[in-house]
Amino acid sequence: MLPIVRNLITVGESVNFNTATNEELALAYSEILPPNSKELMGLRKKLARIKSSLVKSPNMGWSQFGSLLGREFQESLYKSEK
């Protein structure tokens, strides 16, 4: 299992994505990232795009949030697992 998937499950159990505020969602996505996230290429740009999406869609559901993270980190996540 990819580290981000384990982190998604953990955060998913602690955050209600239907009622969470923007601040709670922003904290959630920072907790979901794998431990080596600072080493991932373009991390700041990816986080900025995620934060921008969260601001535009504050009531984003769990599946939408997971898809957003998946799109941004897809290539980097597979490389980080090796």
Stockholm file with secondary structure:
# STOCKHOLM 1.0

chainA/1-82         MLPIVRNLITVGESVNFNTATNEELALAYSEILPPNSKELMGLRKKLARIKSSLVKSPNMGWSQFGSLLGREFQESLYKSEK
#=GR chainA/1-82 SS CCHHHHHHHHHHHHCCTTTCCHHHHHHHHHHHSCTTGGGSTTHHHHHHHHHHHHHHCTTCCHHHHHHHHHHHHHHHHHHHHC
#=GC SS_cons        CCHHHHHHHHHHHHCCTTTCCHHHHHHHHHHHSCTTGGGSTTHHHHHHHHHHHHHHCTTCCHHHHHHHHHHHHHHHHHHHHC
//
